[in-house]
Amino acid sequence: MPLHVLVDMLFYTGKRGGTETYAREIVKRMPEALPDAKLTALANRAGAERIRSFFPGEVRVVRWVGTDRVSWAAGEVLATNRRAKRTDADVIWSPANFAPITRSRVARVTTTHDVTYHTADGRGIGGAVARITSWLMARAALTSDAVITGSHAAEGAVASHIGVDRGEITVIPHGTNAPKVPEDPWAELTPLGIRPGRPLVLSTGNRLPHKNFEGILRAVAHIDGDRPLVVIPGSHGKDPLAPLVDELELAADVVLPGWVTSAQLEALFSVADLYVCPSLAEGFGLPVIDAMRRGCVVLANDVPVLREVGGDVALYADATSPSELAAAVEAALSDDLEMRRIAGVQRAAEYTWERSAGLTAQVIRAVATRARGRA
């Protein structure tokens, strides 16, 4: 009997950034990594068509799960194990932190990217949401047969904050794709109000607090004289960073273009003079590798996970100190960093989605084989 893998894609909406990139890039490569396997995706009603555009197998929809986190969590608790049993799956792979919170006869592998919600501020409504989310994530990880995470820093955090035995955690770094630079990058960027003439600093990501875009905005406000143009895509609808931009009087120096197309993002990488990752916490730091692969010099917050990914190629500064980050930005933009740029491209090329998919497939196969042996 072929190995049957149920891929838990209940989270997928097309608007969740890094975790979706991670899942999409790996499942696209699963037919090569697990050539003898049957793949079935479990999707919410809003994301099903997007998933069908790349998923190499059948896509089944849980109609009552939508784009919100509440119904997603409910789907994990109430639907995933049942659907796995109904489809005679050998193993469930949940690639986005949430997963069923109880054991069943179907084996499970969960990718736990980080412990951001375990370390979040415990006050108010946000604190209550973080506590519920962290509990669900912990239960998902603790009841899994194996846990995957993207870095050794994340491995340590999952072990210490959640209590997963390190022997059950496999560190598999993420990958990056080769750039697809548009023929005329500025033609892609002009509709966003971005034109040549100033050094351009790029930073990307969703607007969760740990991404610390406040840090880079306050740093720019500390720069006297000529400032670079700072571009921060990644939001949906009204950007929550806009009030701070107004407060700091940075309207002439900061562009918040919202959620950009893949061509526009590639264009931004291709014209950027510096990529800044001010994040306070990451499971891996995918934007760092993506930026390096595209020839951007990276300036990252000086935290262990970003040093693990960026190595001695990236630049580092304390992104919680506006004056220190501002000085690091100015120094980077004034230095000749061509050798660092070349080294970054070479380092990033070592991180491939093919390798990530292959190692993930090994974990899935090992868990499924053990489960079949017990049966």
C-alpha positions as YAML, in Angstrom:
chain: A
units: angstrom
residues:
- id: 1
  name: MET
  ca: [0.00, 0.00, 0.00]
- id: 2
  name: PRO
  ca: [1.36, 3.46, -0.86]
- id: 3
  name: LEU
  ca: [2.05, 5.84, 1.99]
- id: 4
  name: HIS
  ca: [-0.89, 8.21, 2.43]
- id: 5
  name: VAL
  ca: [-0.04, 11.67, 3.82]
- id: 6
  name: LEU
  ca: [-2.77, 14.10, 4.86]
- id: 7
  name: VAL
  ca: [-1.31, 17.61, 4.66]
- id: 8
  name: ASP
  ca: [-3.11, 19.88, 7.09]
- id: 9
  name: MET
  ca: [-3.63, 23.12, 5.12]
- id: 10
  name: LEU
  ca: [-6.55, 24.48, 7.14]
- id: 11
  name: PHE
  ca: [-4.48, 27.60, 7.85]
- id: 12
  name: TYR
  ca: [-3.88, 28.53, 4.21]
- id: 13
  name: THR
  ca: [-5.53, 31.74, 2.95]
- id: 14
  name: GLY
  ca: [-2.84, 33.20, 0.67]
- id: 15
  name: LYS
  ca: [-2.33, 36.08, 3.13]
- id: 16
  name: ARG
  ca: [-0.29, 34.61, 5.98]
- id: 17
  name: GLY
  ca: [3.23, 35.14, 4.69]
- id: 18
  name: GLY
  ca: [6.12, 32.95, 5.75]
- id: 19
  name: THR
  ca: [4.28, 29.87, 7.00]
- id: 20
  name: GLU
  ca: [2.39, 29.68, 3.73]
- id: 21
  name: THR
  ca: [5.58, 30.06, 1.70]
- id: 22
  name: TYR
  ca: [7.13, 27.27, 3.74]
- id: 23
  name: ALA
  ca: [4.22, 24.86, 3.27]
- id: 24
  name: ARG
  ca: [3.70, 25.69, -0.41]
- id: 25
  name: GLU
  ca: [7.34, 25.29, -1.40]
- id: 26
  name: ILE
  ca: [7.69, 21.95, 0.37]
- id: 27
  name: VAL
  ca: [4.46, 20.32, -0.80]
- id: 28
  name: LYS
  ca: [5.27, 21.27, -4.40]
- id: 29
  name: ARG
  ca: [8.39, 19.13, -4.05]
- id: 30
  name: MET
  ca: [6.81, 16.22, -2.19]
- id: 31
  name: PRO
  ca: [6.18, 14.09, -5.31]
- id: 32
  name: GLU
  ca: [9.96, 13.91, -5.80]
- id: 33
  name: ALA
  ca: [10.77, 13.63, -2.09]
- id: 34
  name: LEU
  ca: [8.06, 10.98, -1.45]
- id: 35
  name: PRO
  ca: [7.56, 9.40, -4.89]
- id: 36
  name: ASP
  ca: [5.56, 6.45, -3.54]
- id: 37
  name: ALA
  ca: [3.14, 8.55, -1.48]
- id: 38
  name: LYS
  ca: [-0.43, 9.66, -2.01]
- id: 39
  name: LEU
  ca: [-0.97, 13.26, -0.89]
- id: 40
  name: THR
  ca: [-4.26, 14.74, 0.25]
- id: 41
  name: ALA
  ca: [-4.71, 18.32, 1.46]
- id: 42
  name: LEU
  ca: [-7.25, 19.45, 4.02]
- id: 43
  name: ALA
  ca: [-8.29, 23.03, 3.25]
- id: 44
  name: ASN
  ca: [-10.59, 25.76, 4.50]
- id: 45
  name: ARG
  ca: [-13.32, 27.04, 2.20]
- id: 46
  name: ALA
  ca: [-11.48, 30.26, 1.30]
- id: 47
  name: GLY
  ca: [-8.07, 28.79, 0.55]
- id: 48
  name: ALA
  ca: [-9.05, 25.68, -1.40]
- id: 49
  name: GLU
  ca: [-8.71, 27.15, -4.90]
- id: 50
  name: ARG
  ca: [-5.32, 28.67, -4.11]
- id: 51
  name: ILE
  ca: [-4.14, 25.33, -2.76]
- id: 52
  name: ARG
  ca: [-5.39, 23.48, -5.85]
- id: 53
  name: SER
  ca: [-3.14, 25.71, -7.98]
- id: 54
  name: PHE
  ca: [-0.01, 24.07, -6.56]
- id: 55
  name: PHE
  ca: [-0.95, 21.01, -4.51]
- id: 56
  name: PRO
  ca: [0.06, 17.68, -6.11]
- id: 57
  name: GLY
  ca: [-2.95, 15.67, -5.02]
- id: 58
  name: GLU
  ca: [-6.58, 15.78, -3.95]
- id: 59
  name: VAL
  ca: [-7.81, 18.79, -1.96]
- id: 60
  name: ARG
  ca: [-10.63, 18.18, 0.52]
- id: 61
  name: VAL
  ca: [-12.49, 21.13, 2.03]
- id: 62
  name: VAL
  ca: [-13.85, 21.63, 5.55]
- id: 63
  name: ARG
  ca: [-16.62, 24.05, 4.64]
- id: 64
  name: TRP
  ca: [-17.17, 25.51, 8.09]
- id: 65
  name: VAL
  ca: [-13.54, 26.58, 8.48]
- id: 66
  name: GLY
  ca: [-12.89, 30.10, 7.18]
- id: 67
  name: THR
  ca: [-10.00, 32.54, 7.22]
- id: 68
  name: ASP
  ca: [-10.23, 33.44, 10.92]
- id: 69
  name: ARG
  ca: [-8.04, 31.84, 13.57]
- id: 70
  name: VAL
  ca: [-11.00, 30.75, 15.70]
- id: 71
  name: SER
  ca: [-12.52, 28.48, 13.05]
- id: 72
  name: TRP
  ca: [-9.03, 27.33, 12.04]
- id: 73
  name: ALA
  ca: [-8.31, 26.25, 15.62]
- id: 74
  name: ALA
  ca: [-11.73, 24.61, 15.87]
- id: 75
  name: GLY
  ca: [-11.04, 22.73, 12.65]
- id: 76
  name: GLU
  ca: [-7.79, 21.40, 14.04]
- id: 77
  name: VAL
  ca: [-9.50, 20.22, 17.21]
- id: 78
  name: LEU
  ca: [-12.68, 18.82, 15.67]
- id: 79
  name: ALA
  ca: [-12.00, 17.92, 12.04]
- id: 80
  name: THR
  ca: [-8.41, 17.00, 11.22]
- id: 81
  name: ASN
  ca: [-8.13, 13.68, 13.07]
- id: 82
  name: ARG
  ca: [-11.58, 12.61, 11.87]
- id: 83
  name: ARG
  ca: [-10.82, 13.41, 8.24]
- id: 84
  name: ALA
  ca: [-7.50, 11.58, 8.52]
- id: 85
  name: LYS
  ca: [-9.25, 8.45, 9.76]
- id: 86
  name: ARG
  ca: [-11.96, 8.76, 7.11]
- id: 87
  name: THR
  ca: [-9.38, 8.95, 4.31]
- id: 88
  name: ASP
  ca: [-7.22, 6.13, 5.77]
- id: 89
  name: ALA
  ca: [-4.22, 8.41, 6.07]
- id: 90
  name: ASP
  ca: [-1.03, 6.95, 7.54]
- id: 91
  name: VAL
  ca: [0.26, 10.27, 8.82]
- id: 92
  name: ILE
  ca: [-0.85, 13.90, 9.20]
- id: 93
  name: TRP
  ca: [1.66, 16.65, 8.52]
- id: 94
  name: SER
  ca: [0.64, 20.03, 10.00]
- id: 95
  name: PRO
  ca: [3.08, 22.68, 8.68]
- id: 96
  name: ALA
  ca: [1.87, 25.79, 10.53]
- id: 97
  name: ASN
  ca: [2.08, 25.43, 14.34]
- id: 98
  name: PHE
  ca: [-1.57, 24.47, 14.87]
- id: 99
  name: ALA
  ca: [-2.56, 20.82, 14.71]
- id: 100
  name: PRO
  ca: [-4.90, 18.38, 16.48]
- id: 101
  name: ILE
  ca: [-4.39, 18.49, 20.24]
- id: 102
  name: THR
  ca: [-5.17, 14.84, 21.01]
- id: 103
  name: ARG
  ca: [-3.60, 11.62, 19.83]
- id: 104
  name: SER
  ca: [-5.42, 9.27, 17.50]
- id: 105
  name: ARG
  ca: [-4.56, 6.13, 15.56]
- id: 106
  name: VAL
  ca: [-3.20, 8.34, 12.75]
- id: 107
  name: ALA
  ca: [0.42, 9.38, 13.36]
- id: 108
  name: ARG
  ca: [1.27, 13.08, 13.30]
- id: 109
  name: VAL
  ca: [4.19, 15.33, 12.38]
- id: 110
  name: THR
  ca: [3.90, 19.01, 13.32]
- id: 111
  name: THR
  ca: [6.10, 21.90, 12.25]
- id: 112
  name: THR
  ca: [6.39, 24.28, 15.19]
- id: 113
  name: HIS
  ca: [8.02, 27.39, 13.80]
- id: 114
  name: ASP
  ca: [8.51, 29.45, 16.95]
- id: 115
  name: VAL
  ca: [7.25, 30.18, 20.46]
- id: 116
  name: THR
  ca: [6.26, 33.79, 19.84]
- id: 117
  name: TYR
  ca: [2.91, 33.44, 21.59]
- id: 118
  name: HIS
  ca: [4.57, 31.84, 24.62]
- id: 119
  name: THR
  ca: [6.68, 34.95, 25.16]
- id: 120
  name: ALA
  ca: [4.04, 37.57, 24.26]
- id: 121
  name: ASP
  ca: [2.88, 40.32, 26.62]
- id: 122
  name: GLY
  ca: [0.28, 38.74, 28.91]
- id: 123
  name: ARG
  ca: [-1.91, 41.82, 29.31]
- id: 124
  name: GLY
  ca: [-5.41, 42.54, 27.95]
- id: 125
  name: ILE
  ca: [-7.25, 40.85, 25.11]
- id: 126
  name: GLY
  ca: [-4.01, 40.29, 23.21]
- id: 127
  name: GLY
  ca: [-2.57, 38.48, 26.20]
- id: 128
  name: ALA
  ca: [-5.63, 36.23, 26.48]
- id: 129
  name: VAL
  ca: [-5.40, 35.36, 22.79]
- id: 130
  name: ALA
  ca: [-1.68, 34.63, 23.17]
- id: 131
  name: ARG
  ca: [-2.32, 32.33, 26.12]
- id: 132
  name: ILE
  ca: [-4.98, 30.35, 24.26]
- id: 133
  name: THR
  ca: [-2.84, 30.17, 21.13]
- id: 134
  name: SER
  ca: [0.26, 29.08, 23.04]
- id: 135
  name: TRP
  ca: [-1.75, 26.36, 24.84]
- id: 136
  name: LEU
  ca: [-3.11, 25.01, 21.54]
- id: 137
  name: MET
  ca: [0.36, 25.07, 19.98]
- id: 138
  name: ALA
  ca: [1.86, 23.32, 22.98]
- id: 139
  name: ARG
  ca: [-0.78, 20.59, 22.96]
- id: 140
  name: ALA
  ca: [-0.30, 20.11, 19.22]
- id: 141
  name: ALA
  ca: [3.45, 19.70, 19.61]
- id: 142
  name: LEU
  ca: [3.31, 17.53, 22.73]
- id: 143
  name: THR
  ca: [0.82, 15.08, 21.22]
- id: 144
  name: SER
  ca: [2.71, 14.76, 17.93]
- id: 145
  name: ASP
  ca: [4.92, 11.80, 17.06]
- id: 146
  name: ALA
  ca: [7.60, 14.17, 15.76]
- id: 147
  name: VAL
  ca: [8.18, 17.93, 15.66]
- id: 148
  name: ILE
  ca: [10.04, 19.84, 12.95]
- id: 149
  name: THR
  ca: [11.44, 23.33, 13.40]
- id: 150
  name: GLY
  ca: [13.63, 25.57, 11.27]
- id: 151
  name: SER
  ca: [16.62, 26.44, 13.43]
- id: 152
  name: HIS
  ca: [18.61, 25.32, 16.44]
- id: 153
  name: ALA
  ca: [17.52, 28.49, 18.22]
- id: 154
  name: ALA
  ca: [13.89, 27.52, 17.67]
- id: 155
  name: GLU
  ca: [14.65, 23.96, 18.76]
- id: 156
  name: GLY
  ca: [15.89, 25.25, 22.10]
- id: 157
  name: ALA
  ca: [12.86, 27.48, 22.52]
- id: 158
  name: VAL
  ca: [10.40, 24.68, 21.70]
- id: 159
  name: ALA
  ca: [12.12, 22.41, 24.19]
- id: 160
  name: SER
  ca: [12.28, 24.98, 26.99]
- id: 161
  name: HIS
  ca: [8.93, 26.75, 26.56]
- id: 162
  name: ILE
  ca: [6.75, 23.85, 25.39]
- id: 163
  name: GLY
  ca: [8.57, 20.93, 26.93]
- id: 164
  name: VAL
  ca: [9.06, 18.80, 23.83]
- id: 165
  name: ASP
  ca: [11.93, 16.36, 24.23]
- id: 166
  name: ARG
  ca: [14.83, 17.39, 21.98]
- id: 167
  name: GLY
  ca: [15.01, 13.81, 20.72]
- id: 168
  name: GLU
  ca: [11.60, 14.31, 19.12]
- id: 169
  name: ILE
  ca: [12.58, 17.57, 17.38]
- id: 170
  name: THR
  ca: [14.25, 17.65, 13.97]
- id: 171
  name: VAL
  ca: [15.87, 20.90, 12.80]
- id: 172
  name: ILE
  ca: [15.30, 21.43, 9.08]
- id: 173
  name: PRO
  ca: [16.32, 24.85, 7.72]
- id: 174
  name: HIS
  ca: [14.02, 26.50, 5.23]
- id: 175
  name: GLY
  ca: [14.93, 27.13, 1.63]
- id: 176
  name: THR
  ca: [14.85, 29.97, -0.83]
- id: 177
  name: ASN
  ca: [14.14, 30.23, -4.54]
- id: 178
  name: ALA
  ca: [16.23, 31.85, -7.23]
- id: 179
  name: PRO
  ca: [15.13, 35.41, -8.00]
- id: 180
  name: LYS
  ca: [12.87, 36.24, -10.93]
- id: 181
  name: VAL
  ca: [13.81, 39.85, -11.53]
- id: 182
  name: PRO
  ca: [11.37, 41.81, -13.75]
- id: 183
  name: GLU
  ca: [12.83, 43.26, -16.94]
- id: 184
  name: ASP
  ca: [12.01, 46.78, -15.71]
- id: 185
  name: PRO
  ca: [11.84, 46.81, -11.89]
- id: 186
  name: TRP
  ca: [11.01, 50.50, -11.68]
- id: 187
  name: ALA
  ca: [8.00, 50.03, -13.94]
- id: 188
  name: GLU
  ca: [6.67, 47.60, -11.30]
- id: 189
  name: LEU
  ca: [7.37, 50.04, -8.49]
- id: 190
  name: THR
  ca: [6.16, 53.33, -9.97]
- id: 191
  name: PRO
  ca: [2.46, 52.49, -9.29]
- id: 192
  name: LEU
  ca: [3.45, 52.09, -5.62]
- id: 193
  name: GLY
  ca: [4.87, 55.61, -5.55]
- id: 194
  name: ILE
  ca: [8.47, 54.34, -5.47]
- id: 195
  name: ARG
  ca: [10.93, 56.00, -7.84]
- id: 196
  name: PRO
  ca: [14.73, 56.01, -8.24]
- id: 197
  name: GLY
  ca: [16.91, 58.75, -6.81]
- id: 198
  name: ARG
  ca: [17.39, 57.81, -3.14]
- id: 199
  name: PRO
  ca: [19.02, 54.89, -1.33]
- id: 200
  name: LEU
  ca: [16.29, 52.35, -0.69]
- id: 201
  name: VAL
  ca: [15.98, 50.34, 2.53]
- id: 202
  name: LEU
  ca: [13.59, 47.40, 2.40]
- id: 203
  name: SER
  ca: [11.92, 45.49, 5.22]
- id: 204
  name: THR
  ca: [9.07, 42.99, 4.80]
- id: 205
  name: GLY
  ca: [6.58, 41.04, 6.86]
- id: 206
  name: ASN
  ca: [3.20, 40.93, 8.55]
- id: 207
  name: ARG
  ca: [2.35, 43.39, 11.27]
- id: 208
  name: LEU
  ca: [2.60, 41.11, 14.31]
- id: 209
  name: PRO
  ca: [4.28, 42.97, 17.20]
- id: 210
  name: HIS
  ca: [7.41, 40.80, 17.28]
- id: 211
  name: LYS
  ca: [8.32, 41.89, 13.75]
- id: 212
  name: ASN
  ca: [9.33, 45.21, 15.38]
- id: 213
  name: PHE
  ca: [8.78, 47.54, 12.44]
- id: 214
  name: GLU
  ca: [8.42, 50.24, 15.06]
- id: 215
  name: GLY
  ca: [12.13, 49.76, 15.63]
- id: 216
  name: ILE
  ca: [13.12, 50.64, 12.10]
- id: 217
  name: LEU
  ca: [10.72, 53.60, 11.94]
- id: 218
  name: ARG
  ca: [12.14, 55.09, 15.14]
- id: 219
  name: ALA
  ca: [15.64, 54.47, 13.81]
- id: 220
  name: VAL
  ca: [14.89, 56.38, 10.60]
- id: 221
  name: ALA
  ca: [13.57, 59.27, 12.69]
- id: 222
  name: HIS
  ca: [17.01, 59.38, 14.39]
- id: 223
  name: ILE
  ca: [18.82, 59.92, 11.09]
- id: 224
  name: ASP
  ca: [19.76, 63.56, 10.59]
- id: 225
  name: GLY
  ca: [20.19, 64.99, 7.14]
- id: 226
  name: ASP
  ca: [19.50, 62.92, 4.04]
- id: 227
  name: ARG
  ca: [17.46, 59.85, 4.85]
- id: 228
  name: PRO
  ca: [17.00, 56.73, 2.76]
- id: 229
  name: LEU
  ca: [13.59, 55.81, 1.45]
- id: 230
  name: VAL
  ca: [12.25, 53.01, 3.63]
- id: 231
  name: VAL
  ca: [9.71, 50.61, 2.08]
- id: 232
  name: ILE
  ca: [7.78, 48.16, 4.30]
- id: 233
  name: PRO
  ca: [5.24, 46.02, 2.40]
- id: 234
  name: GLY
  ca: [3.20, 43.26, 4.02]
- id: 235
  name: SER
  ca: [-0.05, 44.64, 5.41]
- id: 236
  name: HIS
  ca: [-3.66, 44.09, 4.39]
- id: 237
  name: GLY
  ca: [-6.05, 47.00, 4.43]
- id: 238
  name: LYS
  ca: [-5.23, 50.02, 6.60]
- id: 239
  name: ASP
  ca: [-1.63, 49.70, 7.71]
- id: 240
  name: PRO
  ca: [-1.23, 49.78, 11.52]
- id: 241
  name: LEU
  ca: [2.17, 51.41, 11.02]
- id: 242
  name: ALA
  ca: [0.64, 54.50, 9.42]
- id: 243
  name: PRO
  ca: [-0.13, 56.35, 12.69]
- id: 244
  name: LEU
  ca: [3.50, 55.99, 13.85]
- id: 245
  name: VAL
  ca: [4.76, 57.23, 10.48]
- id: 246
  name: ASP
  ca: [2.60, 60.33, 10.95]
- id: 247
  name: GLU
  ca: [3.66, 60.76, 14.58]
- id: 248
  name: LEU
  ca: [7.34, 60.63, 13.63]
- id: 249
  name: GLU
  ca: [6.76, 62.89, 10.61]
- id: 250
  name: LEU
  ca: [8.19, 60.31, 8.21]
- id: 251
  name: ALA
  ca: [5.66, 60.61, 5.38]
- id: 252
  name: ALA
  ca: [8.36, 61.73, 2.96]
- id: 253
  name: ASP
  ca: [10.72, 58.95, 3.99]
- id: 254
  name: VAL
  ca: [8.55, 55.85, 4.38]
- id: 255
  name: VAL
  ca: [6.33, 53.99, 1.89]
- id: 256
  name: LEU
  ca: [3.78, 51.46, 3.18]
- id: 257
  name: PRO
  ca: [2.58, 49.84, -0.06]
- id: 258
  name: GLY
  ca: [0.45, 47.13, 1.55]
- id: 259
  name: TRP
  ca: [0.41, 43.58, 0.18]
- id: 260
  name: VAL
  ca: [2.46, 43.62, -3.02]
- id: 261
  name: THR
  ca: [2.55, 41.19, -5.93]
- id: 262
  name: SER
  ca: [5.39, 38.70, -6.33]
- id: 263
  name: ALA
  ca: [6.73, 40.76, -9.25]
- id: 264
  name: GLN
  ca: [6.69, 43.93, -7.16]
- id: 265
  name: LEU
  ca: [8.45, 42.16, -4.30]
- id: 266
  name: GLU
  ca: [11.15, 40.88, -6.64]
- id: 267
  name: ALA
  ca: [11.51, 44.39, -8.02]
- id: 268
  name: LEU
  ca: [11.95, 45.79, -4.52]
- id: 269
  name: PHE
  ca: [14.66, 43.26, -3.71]
- id: 270
  name: SER
  ca: [16.45, 44.04, -6.96]
- id: 271
  name: VAL
  ca: [16.66, 47.80, -6.34]
- id: 272
  name: ALA
  ca: [17.12, 47.78, -2.55]
- id: 273
  name: ASP
  ca: [20.45, 49.05, -1.22]
- id: 274
  name: LEU
  ca: [19.89, 47.40, 2.17]
- id: 275
  name: TYR
  ca: [17.47, 44.90, 3.70]
- id: 276
  name: VAL
  ca: [16.70, 45.39, 7.40]
- id: 277
  name: CYS
  ca: [15.21, 42.61, 9.54]
- id: 278
  name: PRO
  ca: [14.39, 44.23, 12.92]
- id: 279
  name: SER
  ca: [12.44, 41.22, 14.21]
- id: 280
  name: LEU
  ca: [12.63, 40.43, 17.92]
- id: 281
  name: ALA
  ca: [11.95, 36.70, 17.42]
- id: 282
  name: GLU
  ca: [11.80, 34.27, 14.51]
- id: 283
  name: GLY
  ca: [11.63, 30.54, 14.03]
- id: 284
  name: PHE
  ca: [14.04, 30.75, 11.12]
- id: 285
  name: GLY
  ca: [14.30, 34.17, 9.50]
- id: 286
  name: LEU
  ca: [13.26, 33.38, 5.94]
- id: 287
  name: PRO
  ca: [13.38, 37.04, 4.79]
- id: 288
  name: VAL
  ca: [17.10, 37.14, 5.63]
- id: 289
  name: ILE
  ca: [17.88, 34.28, 3.28]
- id: 290
  name: ASP
  ca: [15.50, 35.55, 0.59]
- id: 291
  name: ALA
  ca: [17.18, 38.96, 0.68]
- id: 292
  name: MET
  ca: [20.69, 37.50, 0.53]
- id: 293
  name: ARG
  ca: [19.76, 35.26, -2.40]
- id: 294
  name: ARG
  ca: [18.67, 38.39, -4.25]
- id: 295
  name: GLY
  ca: [21.91, 40.23, -3.66]
- id: 296
  name: CYS
  ca: [20.75, 42.44, -0.79]
- id: 297
  name: VAL
  ca: [23.09, 43.22, 2.07]
- id: 298
  name: VAL
  ca: [21.21, 42.35, 5.26]
- id: 299
  name: LEU
  ca: [21.20, 44.25, 8.54]
- id: 300
  name: ALA
  ca: [19.46, 42.11, 11.18]
- id: 301
  name: ASN
  ca: [18.52, 42.46, 14.80]
- id: 302
  name: ASP
  ca: [21.25, 40.91, 16.92]
- id: 303
  name: VAL
  ca: [19.39, 37.84, 18.20]
- id: 304
  name: PRO
  ca: [20.62, 34.21, 18.08]
- id: 305
  name: VAL
  ca: [18.23, 32.91, 15.43]
- id: 306
  name: LEU
  ca: [19.13, 35.64, 12.92]
- id: 307
  name: ARG
  ca: [22.85, 35.16, 13.59]
- id: 308
  name: GLU
  ca: [22.34, 31.43, 12.97]
- id: 309
  name: VAL
  ca: [20.81, 32.14, 9.57]
- id: 310
  name: GLY
  ca: [22.85, 35.16, 8.52]
- id: 311
  name: GLY
  ca: [26.19, 33.89, 9.83]
- id: 312
  name: ASP
  ca: [29.12, 36.25, 9.47]
- id: 313
  name: VAL
  ca: [27.74, 37.57, 6.18]
- id: 314
  name: ALA
  ca: [24.91, 39.71, 7.56]
- id: 315
  name: LEU
  ca: [25.39, 42.89, 9.59]
- id: 316
  name: TYR
  ca: [23.87, 43.13, 13.07]
- id: 317
  name: ALA
  ca: [22.64, 45.81, 15.44]
- id: 318
  name: ASP
  ca: [20.31, 46.13, 18.42]
- id: 319
  name: ALA
  ca: [16.99, 46.89, 16.75]
- id: 320
  name: THR
  ca: [15.47, 47.92, 20.08]
- id: 321
  name: SER
  ca: [17.85, 50.88, 20.20]
- id: 322
  name: PRO
  ca: [16.81, 53.53, 17.63]
- id: 323
  name: SER
  ca: [20.17, 55.28, 17.81]
- id: 324
  name: GLU
  ca: [22.20, 52.09, 17.35]
- id: 325
  name: LEU
  ca: [20.05, 50.85, 14.47]
- id: 326
  name: ALA
  ca: [20.11, 54.29, 12.83]
- id: 327
  name: ALA
  ca: [23.93, 54.37, 13.01]
- id: 328
  name: ALA
  ca: [24.13, 50.84, 11.55]
- id: 329
  name: VAL
  ca: [21.83, 51.79, 8.64]
- id: 330
  name: GLU
  ca: [23.89, 54.90, 7.86]
- id: 331
  name: ALA
  ca: [27.16, 52.96, 8.06]
- id: 332
  name: ALA
  ca: [25.87, 50.20, 5.78]
- id: 333
  name: LEU
  ca: [24.64, 52.66, 3.17]
- id: 334
  name: SER
  ca: [27.96, 54.52, 3.14]
- id: 335
  name: ASP
  ca: [30.26, 51.47, 2.96]
- id: 336
  name: ASP
  ca: [31.39, 49.44, -0.02]
- id: 337
  name: LEU
  ca: [29.67, 46.14, 0.70]
- id: 338
  name: GLU
  ca: [30.14, 44.37, -2.63]
- id: 339
  name: MET
  ca: [32.10, 41.46, -1.16]
- id: 340
  name: ARG
  ca: [29.46, 41.02, 1.56]
- id: 341
  name: ARG
  ca: [26.78, 41.07, -1.13]
- id: 342
  name: ILE
  ca: [28.51, 38.30, -3.10]
- id: 343
  name: ALA
  ca: [29.07, 36.24, 0.05]
- id: 344
  name: GLY
  ca: [25.38, 36.59, 0.89]
- id: 345
  name: VAL
  ca: [24.31, 35.20, -2.48]
- id: 346
  name: GLN
  ca: [26.66, 32.25, -2.00]
- id: 347
  name: ARG
  ca: [25.47, 31.55, 1.54]
- id: 348
  name: ALA
  ca: [21.78, 31.75, 0.63]
- id: 349
  name: ALA
  ca: [22.24, 29.37, -2.31]
- id: 350
  name: GLU
  ca: [23.05, 26.63, 0.22]
- id: 351
  name: TYR
  ca: [19.48, 26.82, 1.55]
- id: 352
  name: THR
  ca: [17.23, 25.00, -0.92]
- id: 353
  name: TRP
  ca: [13.60, 23.95, -0.73]
- id: 354
  name: GLU
  ca: [14.60, 20.65, -2.32]
- id: 355
  name: ARG
  ca: [16.79, 19.85, 0.69]
- id: 356
  name: SER
  ca: [14.12, 21.03, 3.09]
- id: 357
  name: ALA
  ca: [11.47, 18.92, 1.38]
- id: 358
  name: GLY
  ca: [13.72, 15.87, 1.29]
- id: 359
  name: LEU
  ca: [14.50, 16.05, 5.01]
- id: 360
  name: THR
  ca: [10.85, 16.68, 5.84]
- id: 361
  name: ALA
  ca: [9.87, 13.64, 3.79]
- id: 362
  name: GLN
  ca: [12.35, 11.54, 5.77]
- id: 363
  name: VAL
  ca: [10.68, 12.52, 9.06]
- id: 364
  name: ILE
  ca: [7.20, 11.85, 7.67]
- id: 365
  name: ARG
  ca: [8.23, 8.45, 6.30]
- id: 366
  name: ALA
  ca: [9.92, 7.43, 9.56]
- id: 367
  name: VAL
  ca: [6.87, 8.35, 11.63]
- id: 368
  name: ALA
  ca: [4.49, 6.57, 9.24]
- id: 369
  name: THR
  ca: [6.69, 3.46, 9.18]
- id: 370
  name: ARG
  ca: [6.75, 3.28, 12.96]
- id: 371
  name: ALA
  ca: [2.97, 3.70, 13.06]
- id: 372
  name: ARG
  ca: [2.45, 0.91, 10.52]
- id: 373
  name: GLY
  ca: [4.75, -1.31, 12.57]
- id: 374
  name: ARG
  ca: [2.64, -0.74, 15.68]
- id: 375
  name: ALA
  ca: [-0.54, -1.52, 13.72]
...
